[in-house]
């Protein structure tokens, strides 16, 4: 069967060997499972970046995803719980710092960080159910 004309816009795989900036920390793939990444490398001409991950229970240690940093673009950061009885229940604790103000969150949430605003560290603790994590930014490649 011939490939469809717009198939290049549908990404169902993770970006192979992504180059991550120093503020993105190495995490244990047993507990942080990358799903898919969209950027100008995976979708030629893409004008934004996004990445999706599952964070699953089992780690005895906190999971630190990023250190403090800034971007030249705005970033959307989301964490969503997997509790059908209470979809707002995150099933974990997220510590997110924005402009040197720390928030501890236990409910599903999204946060927007404007361009140039410090954010991080981003720390996950006490994961009891899977969490869907999504980030997106107004940039072709995440830096």
C-alpha positions as CSV (number, residue, x, y, z in Angstrom):
1,X,0.0,0.0,0.0
2,X,1.3,3.5,-0.9
3,X,2.2,5.8,2.0
4,X,-0.4,8.5,2.6
5,X,0.4,12.0,1.7
6,X,0.3,13.4,5.2
7,X,1.8,10.4,7.0
8,X,4.9,12.4,7.8
9,X,2.9,14.5,10.3
10,X,1.9,11.4,12.4
11,X,4.6,10.4,14.8
12,X,4.2,7.1,16.7
13,X,7.8,6.7,17.9
14,X,10.3,8.4,20.2
15,X,13.1,10.4,18.7
16,X,16.1,8.2,18.4
17,X,19.2,9.3,20.4
18,X,17.8,12.8,21.3
19,X,20.5,15.4,22.3
20,X,19.4,16.9,25.6
21,X,20.7,20.1,27.2
22,X,22.6,19.8,30.5
23,X,19.6,20.9,32.6
24,X,17.7,17.7,31.5
25,X,18.9,15.0,33.8
26,X,19.5,11.3,33.1
27,X,16.6,9.3,34.5
28,X,16.0,5.6,35.0
29,X,14.1,4.3,32.0
30,X,12.4,1.7,34.2
31,X,10.3,4.6,35.8
32,X,10.4,7.3,33.2
33,X,9.2,5.9,29.8
34,X,9.5,8.2,26.8
35,X,6.6,7.8,24.3
36,X,7.0,10.2,21.5
37,X,8.7,13.5,20.6
38,X,7.7,15.9,17.9
39,X,10.2,18.6,16.7
40,X,11.8,19.8,13.5
41,X,13.9,16.6,13.3
42,X,10.9,14.1,13.6
43,X,8.5,16.3,11.5
44,X,10.3,18.4,9.0
45,X,8.9,22.0,9.2
46,X,7.5,21.6,12.7
47,X,7.5,25.0,14.4
48,X,7.1,23.7,18.0
49,X,8.4,21.0,20.2
50,X,6.5,18.4,22.3
51,X,7.3,15.3,24.2
52,X,5.2,12.8,26.1
53,X,6.3,10.3,28.8
54,X,4.8,7.9,31.3
55,X,6.1,8.0,34.8
56,X,5.4,4.7,36.6
57,X,5.5,3.6,40.2
58,X,8.4,1.6,41.6
59,X,11.3,4.0,42.2
60,X,12.5,4.1,45.8
61,X,14.1,7.5,45.1
62,X,12.7,10.8,44.0
63,X,12.9,11.4,40.3
64,X,14.5,14.8,39.3
65,X,13.8,15.5,35.7
66,X,15.5,18.9,35.3
67,X,17.7,21.4,37.1
68,X,17.0,25.2,37.2
69,X,17.1,26.8,33.7
70,X,15.5,29.3,31.3
71,X,14.5,29.2,27.7
72,X,14.1,31.7,24.9
73,X,10.6,30.2,24.3
74,X,7.5,29.6,26.4
75,X,7.0,26.1,27.7
76,X,3.9,24.2,28.7
77,X,4.4,21.5,31.3
78,X,1.7,19.0,32.3
79,X,1.3,16.0,34.6
80,X,-2.0,14.0,34.6
81,X,-3.0,11.3,37.0
82,X,-4.4,7.9,36.0
83,X,-7.1,7.4,38.6
84,X,-10.5,6.8,36.9
85,X,-12.4,7.4,40.2
86,X,-10.8,10.9,40.7
87,X,-9.1,12.1,37.5
88,X,-7.7,15.1,39.3
89,X,-5.8,12.9,41.8
90,X,-2.2,12.9,40.5
91,X,-1.1,9.8,42.4
92,X,2.2,11.4,43.2
93,X,3.8,14.7,44.4
94,X,5.4,17.0,41.9
95,X,7.7,19.8,43.2
96,X,7.9,22.5,40.5
97,X,9.9,25.7,40.9
98,X,9.0,28.7,38.7
99,X,10.8,32.0,39.1
100,X,12.4,30.7,42.4
101,X,9.0,30.0,43.9
102,X,8.4,26.3,44.7
103,X,5.0,24.6,44.4
104,X,4.2,21.1,45.7
105,X,1.3,19.7,43.6
106,X,-0.7,16.5,44.2
107,X,-3.4,17.1,41.6
108,X,-3.3,16.8,37.8
109,X,-2.1,20.1,36.4
110,X,-0.6,22.1,33.6
111,X,1.7,25.1,34.0
112,X,2.9,27.6,31.5
113,X,6.3,29.1,31.9
114,X,6.9,32.3,29.8
115,X,10.1,32.8,27.8
116,X,13.0,33.9,29.9
117,X,11.5,32.8,33.3
118,X,13.6,30.5,35.5
119,X,12.1,27.1,36.2
120,X,13.3,24.0,37.8
121,X,14.2,21.9,39.5
122,X,11.3,19.6,38.7
123,X,11.1,16.7,41.1
124,X,8.6,13.7,41.3
125,X,8.0,11.9,44.6
126,X,5.8,9.1,45.9
127,X,4.4,7.8,42.6
128,X,1.6,5.3,43.4
129,X,-0.1,5.2,39.9
130,X,1.1,6.0,36.4
131,X,1.4,9.6,35.4
132,X,1.2,11.0,31.9
133,X,3.7,13.8,31.5
134,X,3.6,16.2,28.5
135,X,5.8,19.2,27.6
136,X,5.6,21.6,24.6
137,X,7.4,24.7,23.6
138,X,7.3,27.3,20.9
139,X,10.6,26.2,19.3
140,X,11.7,23.9,16.5
141,X,14.2,22.0,18.7
142,X,14.2,21.8,22.5
143,X,17.3,23.6,23.9
